């Protein structure tokens, strides 16, 4: 329980792993985000007999509250945000032996929170912006897409500052500075901040990132 947890560095690390665990849910990246995002893009098409599934391809919604997709995506994205918020709300109360490690964990949590909000605002535009550990009684108001994108940009700018440029093989899959720059460029572009997006992409192509990435 929260009465005995969030006391040590190991608790923070375990809490962060719980955010990563959300990649394994159907409403995130084991099913729905692939079928729905690709269904609305040029590289995907659905001939599913299940009406609500093939409607994504046609940009039609007969049932906006379709629990198997829309409901799962919404619910499980907010669970991921909740778990990231728990890490960020508690990490400052713990003394770390290595501040660089602490900043890395903060960077990972902010990257993941920004990541999940990016896809939520891409799908729904205006969504509730929850930045602290919530309770069942909370009724957060909707925020505009502009407000959500601004927060995504702030989270990812913080992530860029805290994340390392490279990782060991044992940490493969955790975000790096380049991952944060890449997602930040997408957020800026979605926000029509073209010059800011260009600066992020320049880091990847012409700056330090060219030492780590190629086409």
JOPE-V985232 format. One record per pair of residues at least 4 apart in sequence whose ideal C-beta (glycine too) atoms are under 7 Angstrom apart, sorted by the first residue. I is the first residue (numbers start at 1). GAP is how many residues later the second one is. If there is no record, write none. Layout:
# JOPE-V985232
i;gap
I;GAP
I;GAP
This chain:
# JOPE-V985232
i;gap
1;4
2;4
5;6
6;5
6;84
7;4
8;86
9;4
9;85
9;87
10;4
11;4
12;4
12;75
12;78
12;79
12;82
12;93
13;4
13;92
14;4
15;68
15;71
15;72
16;71
16;89
16;92
16;93
17;4
18;65
19;61
19;64
19;65
19;68
19;90
19;93
22;6
22;54
22;57
22;58
22;61
23;5
23;6
24;6
25;5
25;51
26;4
26;5
26;6
26;46
27;5
27;45
27;46
27;48
27;49
27;50
28;5
28;48
28;49
28;52
29;4
31;4
32;4
32;37
32;40
32;41
33;4
33;40
33;86
34;4
35;4
35;18
36;4
36;20
36;33
37;4
38;5
38;6
39;5
39;7
39;17
39;18
40;16
40;19
45;12
46;7
46;8
46;10
46;11
47;7
48;5
48;6
50;4
51;4
51;11
52;10
52;11
52;14
52;17
53;16
55;5
55;6
55;7
64;6
65;5
65;6
66;4
66;5
67;4
67;5
68;4
69;4
70;4
71;4
72;4
73;4
73;50
74;4
75;4
76;4
77;4
77;39
77;42
77;43
78;4
79;4
80;4
80;32
80;36
81;4
81;32
81;35
81;36
81;49
82;4
82;51
82;52
84;4
84;25
84;28
84;29
85;4
85;45
85;46
85;47
85;48
86;4
86;47
87;4
87;22
88;18
88;21
89;43
89;44
90;4
91;11
91;14
91;15
96;5
96;6
98;4
99;4
100;4
101;4
102;4
103;4
103;59
104;4
104;58
104;59
104;60
105;4
106;4
106;56
107;4
107;51
107;52
107;55
107;56
108;4
108;66
108;67
109;4
110;4
110;45
110;48
110;49
111;4
111;45
111;48
111;52
111;64
111;68
111;69
112;4
113;4
113;42
114;4
114;38
114;41
114;42
114;45
114;69
115;68
116;4
117;4
117;31
117;34
117;35
118;4
118;34
118;65
118;68
118;69
119;4
120;4
120;7
121;4
121;6
121;24
121;27
121;28
122;68
125;20
126;16
126;17
126;18
126;19
127;15
127;16
127;21
128;12
128;13
128;14
128;15
129;14
129;18
129;19
129;22
130;4
130;10
134;4
143;4
143;5
145;4
146;4
147;4
148;4
149;4
149;38
149;41
149;42
150;4
151;4
152;4
152;35
153;4
153;31
153;34
153;35
154;4
155;4
156;4
156;24
156;27
156;28
156;31
157;4
157;27
158;4
159;4
159;16
159;21
160;17
160;20
160;21
160;24
163;12
163;13
163;14
163;17
164;12
164;13
165;11
165;12
165;13
165;43
165;47
166;10
166;46
167;4
167;5
167;7
167;9
175;4
175;5
177;4
178;4
178;26
178;31
178;34
178;35
179;4
180;4
181;4
181;19
181;22
181;23
181;28
182;4
182;22
183;4
184;4
184;16
185;4
185;12
185;15
185;16
186;4
187;4
188;5
188;8
188;9
188;12
189;8
193;4
194;4
195;4
197;4
198;4
200;4
201;4
202;4
202;5
203;4
203;5
203;6
204;5
204;9
205;4
205;5
206;4
209;4
